[in-house]
């Protein structure tokens, strides 16, 4: 499982909105993915099937 952490530079009271990538299928935030194969994974917590590079940052 690959987990994506939140920004460590958040100021007090900031919820960190936008720190996680959006699920390309349902739009909810992805906090982790489980990679099933080279081109298949499951996003958490929504459970949608995604392609593993969805967590790569620019």
PDB file of N, CA, C and O in Angstrom:
ATOM      1  N   UNK A   1       0.848  -1.162   0.000  1.00  0.00           N
ATOM      2  CA  UNK A   1       0.000   0.000   0.000  1.00  0.00           C
ATOM      3  C   UNK A   1       0.899   1.233   0.000  1.00  0.00           C
ATOM      4  O   UNK A   1       1.921   1.276   0.686  1.00  0.00           O
ATOM      5  N   UNK A   2       0.502   2.224  -0.776  1.00  0.00           N
ATOM      6  CA  UNK A   2       1.231   3.480  -0.838  1.00  0.00           C
ATOM      7  C   UNK A   2       0.366   4.543  -0.210  1.00  0.00           C
ATOM      8  O   UNK A   2      -0.767   4.754  -0.643  1.00  0.00           O
ATOM      9  N   UNK A   3       0.877   5.217   0.801  1.00  0.00           N
ATOM     10  CA  UNK A   3       0.125   6.283   1.459  1.00  0.00           C
ATOM     11  C   UNK A   3       0.725   7.623   1.094  1.00  0.00           C
ATOM     12  O   UNK A   3       1.936   7.747   0.913  1.00  0.00           O
ATOM     13  N   UNK A   4      -0.127   8.619   0.987  1.00  0.00           N
ATOM     14  CA  UNK A   4       0.315   9.974   0.683  1.00  0.00           C
ATOM     15  C   UNK A   4       0.079  10.808   1.918  1.00  0.00           C
ATOM     16  O   UNK A   4      -1.045  10.877   2.414  1.00  0.00           O
ATOM     17  N   UNK A   5       1.128  11.449   2.425  1.00  0.00           N
ATOM     18  CA  UNK A   5       0.999  12.269   3.620  1.00  0.00           C
ATOM     19  C   UNK A   5       0.526  13.673   3.319  1.00  0.00           C
ATOM     20  O   UNK A   5       0.542  14.120   2.172  1.00  0.00           O
ATOM     21  N   UNK A   6       0.106  14.359   4.361  1.00  0.00           N
ATOM     22  CA  UNK A   6      -0.329  15.744   4.214  1.00  0.00           C
ATOM     23  C   UNK A   6       0.872  16.667   4.241  1.00  0.00           C
ATOM     24  O   UNK A   6       1.961  16.274   4.658  1.00  0.00           O
ATOM     25  N   UNK A   7       0.670  17.883   3.801  1.00  0.00           N
ATOM     26  CA  UNK A   7       1.718  18.894   3.777  1.00  0.00           C
ATOM     27  C   UNK A   7       2.167  19.194   5.200  1.00  0.00           C
ATOM     28  O   UNK A   7       1.334  19.532   6.041  1.00  0.00           O
ATOM     29  N   UNK A   8       3.458  19.081   5.494  1.00  0.00           N
ATOM     30  CA  UNK A   8       3.966  19.315   6.840  1.00  0.00           C
ATOM     31  C   UNK A   8       4.079  20.796   7.173  1.00  0.00           C
ATOM     32  O   UNK A   8       4.363  21.138   8.321  1.00  0.00           O
ATOM     33  N   UNK A   9       3.865  21.685   6.208  1.00  0.00           N
ATOM     34  CA  UNK A   9       3.976  23.121   6.426  1.00  0.00           C
ATOM     35  C   UNK A   9       2.631  23.790   6.690  1.00  0.00           C
ATOM     36  O   UNK A   9       2.518  25.006   6.537  1.00  0.00           O
ATOM     37  N   UNK A  10       1.621  23.041   7.077  1.00  0.00           N
ATOM     38  CA  UNK A  10       0.305  23.613   7.323  1.00  0.00           C
ATOM     39  C   UNK A  10       0.334  24.505   8.557  1.00  0.00           C
ATOM     40  O   UNK A  10       0.985  24.190   9.553  1.00  0.00           O
ATOM     41  N   UNK A  11      -0.378  25.616   8.476  1.00  0.00           N
ATOM     42  CA  UNK A  11      -0.472  26.508   9.615  1.00  0.00           C
ATOM     43  C   UNK A  11      -1.556  26.014  10.560  1.00  0.00           C
ATOM     44  O   UNK A  11      -2.445  25.261  10.162  1.00  0.00           O
ATOM     45  N   UNK A  12      -1.473  26.446  11.819  1.00  0.00           N
ATOM     46  CA  UNK A  12      -2.454  26.036  12.812  1.00  0.00           C
ATOM     47  C   UNK A  12      -3.854  26.450  12.380  1.00  0.00           C
ATOM     48  O   UNK A  12      -4.056  27.586  11.950  1.00  0.00           O
ATOM     49  N   UNK A  13      -4.816  25.553  12.487  1.00  0.00           N
ATOM     50  CA  UNK A  13      -6.188  25.829  12.102  1.00  0.00           C
ATOM     51  C   UNK A  13      -6.479  25.531  10.647  1.00  0.00           C
ATOM     52  O   UNK A  13      -7.645  25.524  10.251  1.00  0.00           O
ATOM     53  N   UNK A  14      -5.469  25.285   9.839  1.00  0.00           N
ATOM     54  CA  UNK A  14      -5.656  24.962   8.424  1.00  0.00           C
ATOM     55  C   UNK A  14      -5.960  23.479   8.313  1.00  0.00           C
ATOM     56  O   UNK A  14      -5.228  22.649   8.852  1.00  0.00           O
ATOM     57  N   UNK A  15      -7.033  23.143   7.617  1.00  0.00           N
ATOM     58  CA  UNK A  15      -7.430  21.739   7.499  1.00  0.00           C
ATOM     59  C   UNK A  15      -6.647  20.992   6.440  1.00  0.00           C
ATOM     60  O   UNK A  15      -6.716  19.764   6.381  1.00  0.00           O
ATOM     61  N   UNK A  16      -5.900  21.701   5.599  1.00  0.00           N
ATOM     62  CA  UNK A  16      -5.110  21.034   4.578  1.00  0.00           C
ATOM     63  C   UNK A  16      -5.913  20.643   3.369  1.00  0.00           C
ATOM     64  O   UNK A  16      -5.524  19.723   2.649  1.00  0.00           O
ATOM     65  N   UNK A  17      -7.019  21.308   3.118  1.00  0.00           N
ATOM     66  CA  UNK A  17      -7.858  21.003   1.970  1.00  0.00           C
ATOM     67  C   UNK A  17      -7.031  21.021   0.694  1.00  0.00           C
ATOM     68  O   UNK A  17      -6.285  21.969   0.449  1.00  0.00           O
ATOM     69  N   UNK A  18      -7.158  19.989  -0.111  1.00  0.00           N
ATOM     70  CA  UNK A  18      -6.412  19.922  -1.358  1.00  0.00           C
ATOM     71  C   UNK A  18      -5.072  19.226  -1.230  1.00  0.00           C
ATOM     72  O   UNK A  18      -4.303  19.202  -2.191  1.00  0.00           O
ATOM     73  N   UNK A  19      -4.767  18.656  -0.069  1.00  0.00           N
ATOM     74  CA  UNK A  19      -3.486  17.996   0.144  1.00  0.00           C
ATOM     75  C   UNK A  19      -3.412  16.625  -0.513  1.00  0.00           C
ATOM     76  O   UNK A  19      -2.320  16.124  -0.781  1.00  0.00           O
ATOM     77  N   UNK A  20      -4.547  16.025  -0.771  1.00  0.00           N
ATOM     78  CA  UNK A  20      -4.585  14.700  -1.357  1.00  0.00           C
ATOM     79  C   UNK A  20      -5.108  14.776  -2.786  1.00  0.00           C
ATOM     80  O   UNK A  20      -5.914  15.653  -3.098  1.00  0.00           O
ATOM     81  N   UNK A  21      -4.662  13.868  -3.665  1.00  0.00           N
ATOM     82  CA  UNK A  21      -5.192  13.867  -5.039  1.00  0.00           C
ATOM     83  C   UNK A  21      -6.649  13.423  -5.059  1.00  0.00           C
ATOM     84  O   UNK A  21      -7.100  12.696  -4.174  1.00  0.00           O
ATOM     85  N   UNK A  22      -7.382  13.872  -6.081  1.00  0.00           N
ATOM     86  CA  UNK A  22      -8.784  13.487  -6.227  1.00  0.00           C
ATOM     87  C   UNK A  22      -8.904  12.181  -6.999  1.00  0.00           C
ATOM     88  O   UNK A  22      -8.114  11.904  -7.901  1.00  0.00           O
ATOM     89  N   UNK A  23      -9.889  11.394  -6.636  1.00  0.00           N
ATOM     90  CA  UNK A  23     -10.192  10.167  -7.364  1.00  0.00           C
ATOM     91  C   UNK A  23     -10.727  10.553  -8.742  1.00  0.00           C
ATOM     92  O   UNK A  23     -11.659  11.353  -8.834  1.00  0.00           O
ATOM     93  N   UNK A  24     -10.158  10.002  -9.812  1.00  0.00           N
ATOM     94  CA  UNK A  24     -10.622  10.348 -11.155  1.00  0.00           C
ATOM     95  C   UNK A  24     -12.025   9.823 -11.463  1.00  0.00           C
ATOM     96  O   UNK A  24     -12.641  10.256 -12.436  1.00  0.00           O
ATOM     97  N   UNK A  25     -12.531   8.911 -10.663  1.00  0.00           N
ATOM     98  CA  UNK A  25     -13.864   8.345 -10.903  1.00  0.00           C
ATOM     99  C   UNK A  25     -14.963   9.053 -10.113  1.00  0.00           C
ATOM    100  O   UNK A  25     -16.014   9.369 -10.671  1.00  0.00           O
ATOM    101  N   UNK A  26     -14.735   9.308  -8.810  1.00  0.00           N
ATOM    102  CA  UNK A  26     -15.812   9.876  -7.987  1.00  0.00           C
ATOM    103  C   UNK A  26     -15.508  11.265  -7.438  1.00  0.00           C
ATOM    104  O   UNK A  26     -16.414  11.942  -6.952  1.00  0.00           O
ATOM    105  N   UNK A  27     -14.244  11.708  -7.504  1.00  0.00           N
ATOM    106  CA  UNK A  27     -13.887  13.049  -7.061  1.00  0.00           C
ATOM    107  C   UNK A  27     -13.525  13.179  -5.593  1.00  0.00           C
ATOM    108  O   UNK A  27     -13.108  14.257  -5.170  1.00  0.00           O
ATOM    109  N   UNK A  28     -13.668  12.121  -4.794  1.00  0.00           N
ATOM    110  CA  UNK A  28     -13.290  12.214  -3.386  1.00  0.00           C
ATOM    111  C   UNK A  28     -11.770  12.137  -3.253  1.00  0.00           C
ATOM    112  O   UNK A  28     -11.080  11.699  -4.174  1.00  0.00           O
ATOM    113  N   UNK A  29     -11.255  12.565  -2.098  1.00  0.00           N
ATOM    114  CA  UNK A  29      -9.808  12.546  -1.887  1.00  0.00           C
ATOM    115  C   UNK A  29      -9.304  11.115  -1.714  1.00  0.00           C
ATOM    116  O   UNK A  29      -9.935  10.298  -1.043  1.00  0.00           O
ATOM    117  N   UNK A  30      -8.158  10.826  -2.331  1.00  0.00           N
ATOM    118  CA  UNK A  30      -7.509   9.522  -2.187  1.00  0.00           C
ATOM    119  C   UNK A  30      -6.406   9.676  -1.151  1.00  0.00           C
ATOM    120  O   UNK A  30      -5.505  10.496  -1.327  1.00  0.00           O
ATOM    121  N   UNK A  31      -6.465   8.903  -0.076  1.00  0.00           N
ATOM    122  CA  UNK A  31      -5.431   8.952   0.947  1.00  0.00           C
ATOM    123  C   UNK A  31      -4.450   7.791   0.818  1.00  0.00           C
ATOM    124  O   UNK A  31      -3.356   7.835   1.381  1.00  0.00           O
ATOM    125  N   UNK A  32      -4.841   6.751   0.077  1.00  0.00           N
ATOM    126  CA  UNK A  32      -3.962   5.602  -0.155  1.00  0.00           C
ATOM    127  C   UNK A  32      -4.492   4.801  -1.336  1.00  0.00           C
ATOM    128  O   UNK A  32      -5.668   4.895  -1.687  1.00  0.00           O
ATOM    129  N   UNK A  33      -3.610   4.011  -1.945  1.00  0.00           N
ATOM    130  CA  UNK A  33      -4.055   3.064  -2.961  1.00  0.00           C
ATOM    131  C   UNK A  33      -3.445   1.704  -2.660  1.00  0.00           C
ATOM    132  O   UNK A  33      -2.348   1.601  -2.112  1.00  0.00           O
ATOM    133  N   UNK A  34      -4.174   0.675  -3.028  1.00  0.00           N
ATOM    134  CA  UNK A  34      -3.666  -0.687  -2.965  1.00  0.00           C
ATOM    135  C   UNK A  34      -3.429  -1.112  -4.404  1.00  0.00           C
ATOM    136  O   UNK A  34      -4.364  -1.148  -5.204  1.00  0.00           O
ATOM    137  N   UNK A  35      -2.180  -1.435  -4.740  1.00  0.00           N
ATOM    138  CA  UNK A  35      -1.832  -1.821  -6.102  1.00  0.00           C
ATOM    139  C   UNK A  35      -2.052  -3.317  -6.254  1.00  0.00           C
ATOM    140  O   UNK A  35      -1.463  -4.123  -5.534  1.00  0.00           O
ATOM    141  N   UNK A  36      -2.915  -3.677  -7.207  1.00  0.00           N
ATOM    142  CA  UNK A  36      -3.271  -5.072  -7.449  1.00  0.00           C
ATOM    143  C   UNK A  36      -2.393  -5.666  -8.546  1.00  0.00           C
ATOM    144  O   UNK A  36      -2.080  -6.856  -8.518  1.00  0.00           O
ATOM    145  N   UNK A  37      -2.003  -4.854  -9.494  1.00  0.00           N
ATOM    146  CA  UNK A  37      -1.171  -5.284 -10.610  1.00  0.00           C
ATOM    147  C   UNK A  37      -0.514  -4.072 -11.236  1.00  0.00           C
ATOM    148  O   UNK A  37      -0.670  -2.960 -10.731  1.00  0.00           O
ATOM    149  N   UNK A  38       0.219  -4.261 -12.330  1.00  0.00           N
ATOM    150  CA  UNK A  38       0.949  -3.146 -12.938  1.00  0.00           C
ATOM    151  C   UNK A  38       0.052  -2.038 -13.477  1.00  0.00           C
ATOM    152  O   UNK A  38       0.508  -0.906 -13.640  1.00  0.00           O
ATOM    153  N   UNK A  39      -1.201  -2.338 -13.753  1.00  0.00           N
ATOM    154  CA  UNK A  39      -2.091  -1.302 -14.282  1.00  0.00           C
ATOM    155  C   UNK A  39      -3.441  -1.283 -13.577  1.00  0.00           C
ATOM    156  O   UNK A  39      -4.437  -0.838 -14.148  1.00  0.00           O
ATOM    157  N   UNK A  40      -3.477  -1.763 -12.339  1.00  0.00           N
ATOM    158  CA  UNK A  40      -4.739  -1.805 -11.606  1.00  0.00           C
ATOM    159  C   UNK A  40      -4.503  -1.572 -10.123  1.00  0.00           C
ATOM    160  O   UNK A  40      -3.573  -2.126  -9.535  1.00  0.00           O
ATOM    161  N   UNK A  41      -5.352  -0.750  -9.526  1.00  0.00           N
ATOM    162  CA  UNK A  41      -5.271  -0.476  -8.101  1.00  0.00           C
ATOM    163  C   UNK A  41      -6.634  -0.089  -7.562  1.00  0.00           C
ATOM    164  O   UNK A  41      -7.581   0.104  -8.324  1.00  0.00           O
ATOM    165  N   UNK A  42      -6.730   0.025  -6.239  1.00  0.00           N
ATOM    166  CA  UNK A  42      -7.961   0.433  -5.579  1.00  0.00           C
ATOM    167  C   UNK A  42      -7.669   1.653  -4.725  1.00  0.00           C
ATOM    168  O   UNK A  42      -6.729   1.647  -3.931  1.00  0.00           O
ATOM    169  N   UNK A  43      -8.472   2.703  -4.884  1.00  0.00           N
ATOM    170  CA  UNK A  43      -8.315   3.928  -4.105  1.00  0.00           C
ATOM    171  C   UNK A  43      -8.985   3.763  -2.744  1.00  0.00           C
ATOM    172  O   UNK A  43     -10.002   3.080  -2.617  1.00  0.00           O
ATOM    173  N   UNK A  44      -8.406   4.391  -1.738  1.00  0.00           N
ATOM    174  CA  UNK A  44      -9.005   4.382  -0.397  1.00  0.00           C
ATOM    175  C   UNK A  44      -9.224   5.819   0.042  1.00  0.00           C
ATOM    176  O   UNK A  44      -8.352   6.650  -0.209  1.00  0.00           O
ATOM    177  N   UNK A  45     -10.294   6.151   0.659  1.00  0.00           N
ATOM    178  CA  UNK A  45     -11.303   5.275   1.226  1.00  0.00           C
ATOM    179  C   UNK A  45     -12.486   4.977   0.313  1.00  0.00           C
ATOM    180  O   UNK A  45     -13.368   4.218   0.716  1.00  0.00           O
ATOM    181  N   UNK A  46     -12.552   5.537  -0.899  1.00  0.00           N
ATOM    182  CA  UNK A  46     -13.746   5.385  -1.748  1.00  0.00           C
ATOM    183  C   UNK A  46     -13.910   3.991  -2.343  1.00  0.00           C
ATOM    184  O   UNK A  46     -15.040   3.565  -2.585  1.00  0.00           O
ATOM    185  N   UNK A  47     -12.807   3.259  -2.591  1.00  0.00           N
ATOM    186  CA  UNK A  47     -12.897   1.908  -3.122  1.00  0.00           C
ATOM    187  C   UNK A  47     -12.949   1.811  -4.638  1.00  0.00           C
ATOM    188  O   UNK A  47     -13.097   0.716  -5.180  1.00  0.00           O
ATOM    189  N   UNK A  48     -12.828   2.950  -5.338  1.00  0.00           N
ATOM    190  CA  UNK A  48     -12.860   2.935  -6.803  1.00  0.00           C
ATOM    191  C   UNK A  48     -11.610   2.278  -7.373  1.00  0.00           C
ATOM    192  O   UNK A  48     -10.536   2.356  -6.776  1.00  0.00           O
ATOM    193  N   UNK A  49     -11.748   1.635  -8.523  1.00  0.00           N
ATOM    194  CA  UNK A  49     -10.605   1.067  -9.242  1.00  0.00           C
ATOM    195  C   UNK A  49      -9.891   2.206  -9.958  1.00  0.00           C
ATOM    196  O   UNK A  49     -10.528   3.004 -10.645  1.00  0.00           O
ATOM    197  N   UNK A  50      -8.572   2.286  -9.800  1.00  0.00           N
ATOM    198  CA  UNK A  50      -7.773   3.344 -10.414  1.00  0.00           C
ATOM    199  C   UNK A  50      -6.494   2.764 -10.995  1.00  0.00           C
ATOM    200  O   UNK A  50      -6.086   1.658 -10.641  1.00  0.00           O
ATOM    201  N   UNK A  51      -5.864   3.517 -11.889  1.00  0.00           N
ATOM    202  CA  UNK A  51      -4.557   3.155 -12.427  1.00  0.00           C
ATOM    203  C   UNK A  51      -3.515   3.699 -11.452  1.00  0.00           C
ATOM    204  O   UNK A  51      -3.573   4.885 -11.129  1.00  0.00           O
ATOM    205  N   UNK A  52      -2.563   2.897 -10.965  1.00  0.00           N
ATOM    206  CA  UNK A  52      -1.625   3.317  -9.926  1.00  0.00           C
ATOM    207  C   UNK A  52      -0.940   4.678 -10.095  1.00  0.00           C
ATOM    208  O   UNK A  52      -0.719   5.334  -9.077  1.00  0.00           O
ATOM    209  N   UNK A  53      -0.586   5.156 -11.293  1.00  0.00           N
ATOM    210  CA  UNK A  53       0.057   6.474 -11.339  1.00  0.00           C
ATOM    211  C   UNK A  53      -0.826   7.630 -10.873  1.00  0.00           C
ATOM    212  O   UNK A  53      -0.374   8.775 -10.867  1.00  0.00           O
ATOM    213  N   UNK A  54      -2.075   7.362 -10.483  1.00  0.00           N
ATOM    214  CA  UNK A  54      -2.977   8.427 -10.039  1.00  0.00           C
ATOM    215  C   UNK A  54      -2.407   9.183  -8.838  1.00  0.00           C
ATOM    216  O   UNK A  54      -2.787  10.331  -8.609  1.00  0.00           O
ATOM    217  N   UNK A  55      -1.504   8.571  -8.064  1.00  0.00           N
ATOM    218  CA  UNK A  55      -0.923   9.242  -6.905  1.00  0.00           C
ATOM    219  C   UNK A  55       0.350  10.011  -7.203  1.00  0.00           C
ATOM    220  O   UNK A  55       0.889  10.659  -6.305  1.00  0.00           O
ATOM    221  N   UNK A  56       0.845   9.965  -8.417  1.00  0.00           N
ATOM    222  CA  UNK A  56       2.059  10.698  -8.743  1.00  0.00           C
ATOM    223  C   UNK A  56       1.778  12.191  -8.753  1.00  0.00           C
ATOM    224  O   UNK A  56       0.778  12.645  -9.307  1.00  0.00           O
ATOM    225  N   UNK A  57       2.682  12.950  -8.127  1.00  0.00           N
ATOM    226  CA  UNK A  57       2.551  14.400  -8.076  1.00  0.00           C
ATOM    227  C   UNK A  57       3.368  15.031  -9.181  1.00  0.00           C
ATOM    228  O   UNK A  57       4.364  14.463  -9.628  1.00  0.00           O
ATOM    229  N   UNK A  58       2.947  16.210  -9.625  1.00  0.00           N
ATOM    230  CA  UNK A  58       3.670  16.923 -10.686  1.00  0.00           C
ATOM    231  C   UNK A  58       4.883  17.619 -10.135  1.00  0.00           C
ATOM    232  O   UNK A  58       5.614  18.270 -10.883  1.00  0.00           O
TER     233      UNK A  58
END
